[in-house]
Amino acid sequence: MIETLEIQVNNHKYQVSRGITLEEIASQFQKNYRYPIILAKVNNILKELTSQVTDKSHIEFLDLTTREGNRSHISGLTYILIYAIKKLYGKSANAIVQHSLDKGIYFETNFKLTSSKVASIKEEMKKIVEMDMPITKMTIDRLEAIDYFEKIGEDVKAGVLRYNTNTYITLYRLGNYYNYFYSLMPSSTSKLGAFDLTYIKEDGFLLQFPTTYIPDKIKKYEPHPGMFEVFQEYRDWAKIMHVENSVDLNRVISSGKISDLIRIDETLQSNKLLMLARRINENKDKIRIVLLAGPSSSGKTTTSKKLCMFLQSFGLHPKVLSMDDYFVEREENPKDEKGNPDYECLEAIDLNLFDSQLGDLLSGKEVKIPTFNFSLGKKEYHNTMKLEKNDIIVIEGIHAIDPKILTNIPRENKFKIYISALTELNMDNQNRVSTTDNRLLRRIIRDNRTRGYDVEHTLKSWPSVRAGEEKYIFPFQDEPDYTINSALIYEIGVLKTYVEPLLYSVPNDSPYYEEAKRLINFLRLFLPVPSDDVPKDSILREFIGNGCFHD
């Protein structure tokens, strides 16, 4: 007699055989989804489709329009990419993940590329997808896995596992190739049809894929030479300090040399701001306004204050304005498509007032500057401003580099700066550290410390924050005159000590439990770094506290 049990899918109850796989159940519901089902949540726990159902369960299926499904899709594509390369060019051939680039991931190879080779890799990946090859999950002894990766020349992968304290670890098999991935994987290659490859240079190419923001198509690659240069510069820094992945960082920490790394890293970043201030000073006859924008938790406040300090060292007198003080009155705030106040949109700013006041300031007039009272939802006028000789205006705000602001002021009088935490530090050759995750960890800590928000509140608001960035910030990344990378090579180790206890507070029945667990598992790959040696003027202090620019 076949034993049955009850499951619930999409608010409907069904009877199924005990031991049935999620894959078998998903096949019955795929018609209700526009994109392939990749993963499932079973009683709020994220599961791969190869998992069996053995108890009464509430099941939620996930496709690539979800963050979890999209993340698994990218990991699966990375796996078949590496598999295709080794099949075409030999076991020693490899592609190493570098960084995000224009809604894709930039890889570099250990062999010379041509556009035709990239096309061949793409065709081989398509064949692998069509073959519907299973991606098999297996649990093995950690020491056995280390030995395997050492034998095939994957020393970085072996190094990652050396710092893993688990007795057993999970590997994935595709054909005769085994690999370790931080994310859960699709059950087979047939679910990975949506991708593209673009040749960039003789040792680099771009893997492109649908995103949760653009699920219907692969975005056409648009070169962003400025952003690419910033990532490359960060990578050069990492090479200087011999820290290019989590293994290198853990080695520095465990050897007791982290203090030296912190000092070097902070010095390099301060030097960049000093050179930027020098550049502005050399053009002070033209530059009257410095505009600084960036996504959430990029370190805009600290950067603007440090920049002002360096500008002062050249004899300039920065006057700081925040675009947040120019919000329209709360009752006039625009609504989003759901009828909720949209505080991120450009129309939430009183542009007429902002543009006219900046024009008046540059013409030598004294102006009553607003301060937005967030408790009352209105602007108040307590302060005045008038520009004197050597005064320069520094403006911080989410829309600061949008070309639609200050259109009445000549472009040569404006200097635009974009800032973001563009980490180049990855876990290993195929598992990257997301720049978004880096900023999210910063925000969780700051929200809790300065606003009293718990982790669930931050995780709940994060998708809307990201959506605002996609709409109002990222389209203008080519607009700035200068891009600042606020990521610090050592910072994940410091953030770990502050954020881990907060993440553990998320209960297992929370809708944000799996995201918290994912971040915990990610942080386990890094050794902790005490904050004692973090300078008081570091960008990190904006988030962890006890800095000279913040309360």
C-alpha positions as CSV (number, residue, x, y, z in Angstrom):
1,M,0.0,0.0,0.0
2,I,1.4,3.4,-1.0
3,E,1.4,5.8,1.9
4,T,0.1,9.3,1.1
5,L,0.4,12.7,2.8
6,E,-1.1,16.1,2.4
7,I,0.7,19.0,0.7
8,Q,-0.4,22.6,0.1
9,V,0.6,24.4,-3.1
10,N,-0.8,27.9,-4.1
11,N,-3.4,27.7,-1.3
12,H,-4.8,24.3,-2.6
13,K,-4.4,21.0,-0.8
14,Y,-3.4,17.8,-2.5
15,Q,-2.6,14.2,-1.6
16,V,0.7,12.8,-2.8
17,S,2.8,9.7,-2.3
18,R,5.3,9.9,0.6
19,G,8.8,10.2,-0.8
20,I,7.8,12.0,-4.0
21,T,10.4,14.5,-5.2
22,L,9.7,18.2,-5.5
23,E,10.7,17.9,-9.2
24,E,7.7,15.5,-9.8
25,I,5.3,17.8,-8.0
26,A,6.7,20.9,-9.9
27,S,6.1,19.2,-13.2
28,Q,2.4,19.3,-12.4
29,F,2.5,23.0,-11.7
30,Q,5.0,24.3,-14.3
31,K,2.1,25.3,-16.6
32,N,1.2,28.0,-14.1
33,Y,4.7,29.5,-14.3
34,R,6.1,31.5,-17.2
35,Y,9.6,30.5,-16.5
36,P,11.2,27.2,-15.4
37,I,10.7,26.3,-11.7
38,I,14.2,26.1,-10.2
39,L,13.8,25.7,-6.5
40,A,11.1,25.3,-3.8
41,K,10.4,26.4,-0.3
42,V,9.0,23.6,1.9
43,N,7.6,24.8,5.2
44,N,9.6,28.0,4.7
45,I,12.9,26.1,4.1
46,L,14.6,26.4,0.8
47,K,15.0,23.1,-1.0
48,E,16.4,21.8,-4.3
49,L,13.9,20.0,-6.6
50,T,15.7,16.7,-6.1
51,S,14.6,16.7,-2.4
52,Q,11.9,14.3,-1.4
53,V,8.7,15.2,0.5
54,T,8.3,13.0,3.5
55,D,5.9,15.0,5.7
56,K,2.9,17.2,5.5
57,S,4.2,20.3,3.7
58,H,3.4,23.8,2.5
59,I,5.2,24.2,-0.8
60,E,6.1,27.4,-2.7
61,F,7.8,27.0,-6.1
62,L,10.4,29.6,-7.2
63,D,11.4,30.5,-10.7
64,L,14.1,33.0,-12.0
65,T,11.8,36.0,-11.2
66,T,12.6,35.4,-7.5
67,R,15.9,36.3,-5.9
68,E,16.5,32.7,-4.8
69,G,15.6,31.3,-8.1
70,N,17.7,33.8,-10.0
71,R,20.7,33.2,-7.8
72,S,20.4,29.5,-8.4
73,H,20.1,30.1,-12.1
74,I,23.3,32.1,-12.2
75,S,25.2,29.4,-10.2
76,G,23.9,26.8,-12.6
77,L,25.0,28.8,-15.6
78,T,28.5,29.3,-14.1
79,Y,28.7,25.5,-13.6
80,I,27.9,24.6,-17.2
81,L,30.2,27.5,-18.4
82,I,33.2,25.9,-16.6
83,Y,32.1,22.4,-17.8
84,A,31.9,23.6,-21.4
85,I,35.3,25.3,-21.2
86,K,37.0,22.2,-19.8
87,K,35.4,20.0,-22.4
88,L,36.5,22.3,-25.3
89,Y,40.0,23.3,-24.1
90,G,41.1,20.7,-21.6
91,K,41.0,20.1,-17.9
92,S,43.5,22.8,-17.0
93,A,41.4,25.5,-18.8
94,N,39.4,27.6,-16.5
95,A,37.4,30.8,-16.2
96,I,37.7,32.9,-13.0
97,V,34.8,35.1,-11.9
98,Q,35.9,38.8,-11.5
99,H,32.9,41.1,-10.9
100,S,29.5,42.2,-12.0
101,L,29.2,44.2,-15.2
102,D,26.1,45.6,-16.9
103,K,23.6,43.0,-15.6
104,G,26.1,40.2,-16.1
105,I,29.3,38.7,-14.6
106,Y,32.7,39.3,-16.1
107,F,35.0,36.3,-16.2
108,E,38.7,36.1,-17.2
109,T,40.3,32.9,-18.6
110,N,43.7,31.3,-18.1
111,F,44.0,30.9,-21.9
112,K,43.8,33.3,-24.8
113,L,40.4,34.1,-26.0
114,T,39.0,35.2,-29.4
115,S,35.4,36.1,-30.3
116,S,35.1,32.8,-32.2
117,K,36.2,30.9,-29.0
118,V,33.6,32.7,-27.0
119,A,31.0,31.7,-29.6
120,S,32.2,28.1,-29.4
121,I,31.8,28.1,-25.6
122,K,28.3,29.5,-26.0
123,E,27.3,26.8,-28.5
124,E,28.7,24.1,-26.2
125,M,26.7,25.5,-23.3
126,K,23.6,25.3,-25.4
127,K,24.3,21.7,-26.2
128,I,24.7,20.9,-22.5
129,V,21.3,22.6,-21.8
130,E,19.6,20.6,-24.6
131,M,21.1,17.4,-23.2
132,D,19.2,17.9,-20.0
133,M,22.1,16.7,-17.9
134,P,21.4,16.1,-14.2
135,I,23.2,18.3,-11.6
136,T,23.7,15.8,-8.8
137,K,24.1,16.8,-5.2
138,M,26.3,14.8,-3.0
139,T,27.6,15.0,0.6
140,I,31.3,14.0,1.2
141,D,33.9,14.2,3.9
142,R,35.5,17.7,3.9
143,L,39.0,16.4,3.9
144,E,38.2,14.1,1.0
145,A,36.9,17.1,-0.9
146,I,40.0,19.1,-0.2
147,D,42.2,16.3,-1.5
148,Y,40.1,16.1,-4.7
149,F,40.4,19.8,-5.5
150,E,44.1,19.8,-4.8
151,K,44.6,16.9,-7.2
152,I,42.8,18.7,-10.0
153,G,44.7,21.9,-9.4
154,E,41.8,23.9,-7.8
155,D,44.0,25.2,-4.9
156,V,41.7,28.1,-4.2
157,K,38.7,25.9,-3.9
158,A,40.7,23.6,-1.6
159,G,41.7,26.6,0.5
160,V,38.1,27.7,0.9
161,L,37.2,24.3,2.4
162,R,40.2,24.4,4.8
163,Y,38.5,27.3,6.5
164,N,35.2,25.5,6.6
165,T,34.6,23.9,10.0
166,N,31.9,21.4,8.8
167,T,32.9,17.7,8.9
168,Y,30.9,17.1,5.7
169,I,30.3,19.4,2.8
170,T,28.1,19.5,-0.3
171,L,29.5,19.0,-3.8
172,Y,27.7,19.0,-7.1
173,R,28.4,16.7,-10.1
174,L,27.9,17.5,-13.7
175,G,29.0,14.7,-16.0
176,N,32.4,13.6,-14.6
177,Y,33.2,17.1,-13.1
178,Y,32.7,17.9,-9.4
179,N,32.5,21.4,-8.0
180,Y,31.6,23.4,-4.8
181,F,29.0,26.1,-5.0
182,Y,27.8,28.4,-2.3
183,S,24.2,28.6,-3.7
184,L,21.7,25.8,-4.2
185,M,21.7,24.4,-7.7
186,P,19.1,23.6,-10.4
187,S,18.3,19.9,-10.7
188,S,19.3,19.8,-14.4
189,T,20.8,21.8,-17.2
190,S,17.5,22.1,-19.1
191,K,16.4,24.8,-16.7
192,L,19.3,27.1,-17.8
193,G,18.4,28.1,-21.3
194,A,18.4,31.8,-20.9
195,F,21.9,33.3,-21.2
196,D,24.4,34.9,-23.5
197,L,28.2,35.4,-23.8
198,T,29.9,38.5,-25.0
199,Y,33.6,38.7,-25.9
200,I,35.3,41.6,-24.1
201,K,39.0,41.2,-24.6
202,E,41.6,38.4,-25.2
203,D,41.2,37.0,-21.7
204,G,37.8,38.2,-20.7
205,F,34.1,37.7,-21.5
206,L,30.7,38.6,-20.1
207,L,28.1,36.0,-19.0
208,Q,24.7,37.6,-19.3
209,F,21.4,36.3,-17.9
210,P,17.9,37.5,-17.1
211,T,17.5,39.4,-13.8
212,T,14.6,39.8,-11.5
213,Y,14.2,43.3,-12.9
214,I,14.4,42.2,-16.6
215,P,13.2,38.5,-16.6
216,D,11.9,38.5,-20.1
217,K,15.1,39.1,-22.0
218,I,18.9,39.2,-22.0
219,K,19.9,42.9,-21.8
220,K,22.1,43.9,-24.7
221,Y,25.6,44.6,-23.5
222,E,26.4,48.3,-23.2
223,P,30.1,49.1,-22.4
224,H,30.7,51.1,-19.3
225,P,34.4,51.9,-19.5
226,G,34.4,54.0,-16.4
227,M,32.9,51.3,-14.2
228,F,35.1,48.6,-15.7
229,E,38.2,50.7,-15.0
230,V,37.1,51.1,-11.3
231,F,36.8,47.4,-10.9
232,Q,40.1,46.8,-12.5
233,E,41.7,49.4,-10.2
234,Y,40.3,47.6,-7.2
235,R,41.7,44.3,-8.5
236,D,45.1,45.9,-8.9
237,W,44.9,47.0,-5.2
238,A,44.0,43.4,-4.3
239,K,47.1,42.2,-6.2
240,I,49.3,44.7,-4.4
241,M,48.1,43.4,-1.1
242,H,48.1,39.7,-2.2
243,V,44.4,39.4,-1.3
244,E,42.3,38.3,-4.2
245,N,39.8,36.0,-2.6
246,S,38.5,34.8,0.7
247,V,41.3,32.3,1.1
248,D,43.9,35.0,0.8
249,L,42.0,37.2,3.3
250,N,41.7,34.4,5.8
251,R,45.4,33.6,5.5
252,V,46.2,37.2,6.4
253,I,43.8,37.2,9.3
254,S,45.1,33.9,10.7
255,S,48.7,35.0,10.4
256,G,48.1,38.0,12.6
257,K,48.8,40.6,9.8
258,I,45.4,42.0,9.4
259,S,46.3,45.3,11.0
260,D,48.9,46.0,8.3
261,L,46.3,45.2,5.6
262,I,43.8,47.5,7.2
263,R,46.3,50.4,7.2
264,I,47.3,49.8,3.6
265,D,43.7,49.5,2.4
266,E,42.6,52.7,4.2
267,T,45.6,54.6,3.0
268,L,44.9,53.6,-0.6
269,Q,41.3,54.8,-0.3
270,S,42.3,58.1,1.3
271,N,44.9,58.7,-1.4
272,K,42.2,58.4,-4.0
273,L,40.1,61.1,-2.3
274,L,43.1,63.3,-1.9
275,M,43.8,63.0,-5.6
276,L,40.2,63.8,-6.4
277,A,40.3,66.9,-4.2
278,R,43.5,68.0,-6.0
279,R,41.8,67.5,-9.3
280,I,38.8,69.7,-8.2
281,N,41.1,72.3,-6.8
282,E,43.1,72.5,-10.1
283,N,39.8,73.3,-11.9
284,K,38.3,75.5,-9.2
285,D,37.9,78.4,-11.6
286,K,35.3,76.3,-13.4
287,I,33.9,73.8,-10.8
288,R,31.4,75.6,-8.6
289,I,29.3,72.5,-7.5
290,V,30.3,69.0,-6.6
291,L,27.5,66.5,-6.8
292,L,27.8,63.1,-5.1
293,A,25.4,60.2,-5.6
294,G,25.3,56.4,-5.0
295,P,23.2,53.5,-3.9
296,S,22.2,52.7,-0.4
297,S,25.0,52.0,2.1
298,S,27.7,53.0,-0.3
299,G,29.2,55.4,2.3
300,K,28.1,58.7,0.7
301,T,28.1,60.6,4.0
302,T,31.6,59.7,5.1
303,T,33.0,60.1,1.6
304,S,31.5,63.6,1.3
305,K,32.8,64.7,4.7
306,K,36.3,63.3,4.0
307,L,36.3,64.9,0.5
308,C,35.4,68.3,2.2
309,M,38.3,67.8,4.6
310,F,40.7,67.3,1.7
311,L,39.2,70.2,-0.2
312,Q,39.9,72.4,2.8
313,S,43.5,71.3,2.8
314,F,43.8,73.0,-0.6
315,G,42.3,76.2,0.7
316,L,38.7,75.7,-0.6
317,H,35.7,76.2,1.6
318,P,33.0,73.5,0.9
319,K,29.4,74.3,1.7
320,V,27.4,71.1,2.1
321,L,23.8,70.7,1.0
322,S,21.7,67.5,1.1
323,M,19.0,66.9,-1.5
324,D,16.9,65.3,1.2
325,D,16.3,68.7,2.6
326,Y,14.5,69.6,-0.6
327,F,11.8,67.0,-0.4
328,V,8.3,68.2,-1.3
329,E,5.8,68.5,1.5
330,R,4.7,65.1,2.5
331,E,1.1,65.6,1.4
332,E,2.4,66.5,-2.1
333,N,4.7,63.4,-2.4
334,P,4.1,61.4,-5.5
335,K,2.6,57.9,-5.3
336,D,3.9,54.7,-6.8
337,E,1.9,52.2,-8.9
338,K,0.5,50.7,-5.7
339,G,-0.6,54.0,-4.4
340,N,2.1,54.2,-1.7
341,P,4.3,57.3,-1.3
342,D,7.4,57.1,-3.6
343,Y,10.2,58.8,-1.7
344,E,12.8,57.6,-4.2
345,C,11.5,59.2,-7.4
346,L,12.9,62.4,-8.7
347,E,9.5,64.1,-8.4
348,A,9.8,63.7,-4.6
349,I,12.3,66.6,-4.7
350,D,11.2,70.2,-5.0
351,L,13.2,70.7,-8.2
352,N,12.0,74.2,-8.9
353,L,13.2,75.4,-5.4
354,F,16.4,73.4,-5.7
355,D,17.4,74.7,-9.1
356,S,16.4,78.3,-8.3
357,Q,18.3,78.4,-5.0
358,L,21.5,76.9,-6.5
359,G,21.3,79.4,-9.3
360,D,20.9,82.3,-6.8
361,L,23.8,81.0,-4.7
362,L,26.1,81.0,-7.8
363,S,25.0,84.5,-8.7
364,G,26.1,85.7,-5.3
365,K,22.8,86.0,-3.5
366,E,22.1,85.1,0.1
367,V,19.6,82.2,0.3
368,K,17.4,80.8,3.0
369,I,18.3,77.1,3.0
370,P,15.6,74.5,3.9
371,T,15.9,71.7,6.5
372,F,13.4,69.0,6.0
373,N,11.6,68.0,9.2
374,F,10.9,64.3,8.7
375,S,8.7,64.1,11.8
376,L,6.4,66.8,10.5
377,G,6.9,66.1,6.8
378,K,7.7,69.6,5.7
379,K,10.6,72.0,5.1
380,E,11.7,74.5,7.7
381,Y,13.9,77.5,7.1
382,H,16.4,78.3,9.9
383,N,19.7,78.8,8.0
384,T,21.0,81.1,5.3
385,M,23.9,80.6,2.9
386,K,26.0,82.9,0.7
387,L,29.0,82.0,-1.3
388,E,32.3,83.8,-0.6
389,K,35.6,83.6,-2.4
390,N,36.9,80.0,-2.6
391,D,33.5,78.6,-1.5
392,I,32.4,75.4,-3.3
393,I,29.1,73.7,-2.9
394,V,29.1,69.9,-2.2
395,I,25.7,68.2,-2.7
396,E,24.9,64.7,-1.6
397,G,21.7,62.9,-2.7
398,I,20.3,59.9,-4.6
399,H,19.5,62.0,-7.6
400,A,22.7,64.2,-7.5
401,I,24.1,62.9,-10.9
402,D,20.7,62.8,-12.7
403,P,21.1,65.1,-15.8
404,K,17.6,66.4,-15.2
405,I,18.7,68.5,-12.2
406,L,20.4,71.9,-12.3
407,T,19.8,72.2,-16.0
408,N,20.1,75.9,-15.7
409,I,23.8,75.6,-14.6
410,P,26.5,74.9,-17.3
411,R,27.9,71.4,-17.2
412,E,31.5,72.7,-16.9
413,N,30.5,74.3,-13.5
414,K,29.4,70.9,-12.1
415,F,31.6,68.0,-11.1
416,K,29.7,64.7,-10.7
417,I,30.9,61.8,-8.5
418,Y,29.4,58.3,-8.2
419,I,30.2,56.2,-5.2
420,S,29.4,52.5,-4.6
421,A,30.9,49.5,-2.8
422,L,32.2,47.6,-5.9
423,T,33.9,44.6,-4.3
424,E,36.3,42.6,-6.3
425,L,37.0,40.1,-3.5
426,N,35.4,36.7,-4.3
427,M,35.1,33.5,-2.3
428,D,36.9,31.4,-5.0
429,N,37.3,31.2,-8.7
430,Q,33.6,30.5,-9.3
431,N,31.7,31.9,-6.3
432,R,31.6,35.7,-6.2
433,V,30.9,38.1,-3.5
434,S,28.0,40.2,-4.6
435,T,28.4,44.0,-4.3
436,T,24.7,44.0,-3.3
437,D,25.3,41.6,-0.4
438,N,28.2,43.8,0.8
439,R,26.0,46.8,0.9
440,L,23.1,44.8,2.5
441,L,25.4,43.7,5.4
442,R,26.4,47.4,5.9
443,R,22.8,48.5,6.0
444,I,21.6,45.8,8.4
445,I,24.2,46.9,10.9
446,R,23.5,50.6,10.5
447,D,19.7,50.2,10.5
448,N,20.0,48.3,13.8
449,R,22.5,50.6,15.4
450,T,21.1,54.0,14.4
451,R,17.4,53.4,13.8
452,G,16.6,50.4,16.0
453,Y,15.4,48.3,13.1
454,D,15.6,44.6,13.3
455,V,17.0,42.4,10.5
456,E,13.5,41.5,9.2
457,H,12.7,45.2,8.7
458,T,15.8,45.8,6.6
459,L,15.4,42.6,4.6
460,K,11.7,43.5,3.9
461,S,12.6,47.0,2.7
462,W,15.7,45.9,0.7
463,P,13.9,44.9,-2.6
464,S,12.1,48.3,-2.8
465,V,15.5,50.0,-2.1
466,R,17.1,48.0,-4.9
467,A,14.2,48.7,-7.3
468,G,14.7,52.4,-6.6
469,E,18.4,52.1,-7.4
470,E,17.7,50.3,-10.6
471,K,15.3,53.0,-11.7
472,Y,16.9,56.2,-10.4
473,I,20.7,55.6,-9.9
474,F,22.1,52.9,-12.1
475,P,20.9,54.3,-15.4
476,F,23.2,57.3,-14.8
477,Q,26.5,55.4,-14.0
478,D,28.2,56.9,-17.1
479,E,27.2,60.4,-16.2
480,P,29.8,61.2,-13.5
481,D,33.2,62.7,-14.0
482,Y,34.7,60.4,-11.3
483,T,33.7,57.1,-9.7
484,I,34.7,56.1,-6.2
485,N,34.8,52.5,-5.0
486,S,34.1,52.5,-1.3
487,A,34.6,48.8,-0.8
488,L,37.4,47.7,1.5
489,I,39.2,44.5,1.0
490,Y,39.1,43.5,4.6
491,E,35.6,44.7,5.5
492,I,33.6,41.5,5.4
493,G,35.6,40.1,8.3
494,V,34.7,43.2,10.4
495,L,31.1,43.3,9.3
496,K,30.8,39.6,10.2
497,T,31.4,40.3,13.9
498,Y,28.6,42.8,14.0
499,V,26.0,41.3,11.7
500,E,26.1,37.6,12.6
501,P,24.3,37.9,15.9
502,L,21.6,40.0,14.3
503,L,21.1,37.4,11.5
504,Y,20.7,34.6,14.1
505,S,17.8,36.5,15.6
506,V,15.6,35.9,12.6
507,P,13.1,33.1,13.6
508,N,12.7,30.1,11.3
509,D,9.0,30.9,10.6
510,S,9.9,34.4,9.3
511,P,9.6,35.0,5.5
512,Y,13.1,36.3,5.7
513,Y,14.6,33.3,7.5
514,E,16.2,31.8,4.3
515,E,17.8,35.1,3.3
516,A,19.2,35.4,6.8
517,K,20.5,31.8,6.7
518,R,22.1,32.4,3.3
519,L,24.0,35.4,4.6
520,I,25.1,33.4,7.7
521,N,26.4,30.6,5.5
522,F,28.2,33.1,3.3
523,L,29.9,34.7,6.3
524,R,31.1,31.3,7.6
525,L,33.6,31.4,4.7
526,F,35.4,34.4,6.3
527,L,37.3,34.6,9.6
528,P,36.2,37.5,11.9
529,V,38.3,40.7,12.1
530,P,38.1,42.8,15.3
531,S,37.3,46.5,14.7
532,D,40.0,47.9,16.9
533,D,42.3,48.8,14.1
534,V,39.6,50.3,11.9
535,P,40.4,54.1,11.7
536,K,37.9,56.6,13.1
537,D,37.6,58.2,9.7
538,S,37.0,54.9,7.8
539,I,33.8,54.5,5.7
540,L,33.1,51.4,7.8
541,R,32.6,53.6,10.8
542,E,29.5,55.0,9.1
543,F,28.0,51.6,9.7
544,I,29.6,50.0,12.7
545,G,29.8,53.3,14.7
546,N,32.4,55.1,16.8
547,G,33.7,57.2,14.0
548,C,34.8,60.8,13.9
549,F,32.2,61.9,11.4
550,H,29.2,60.2,13.1
551,D,27.5,60.0,16.5
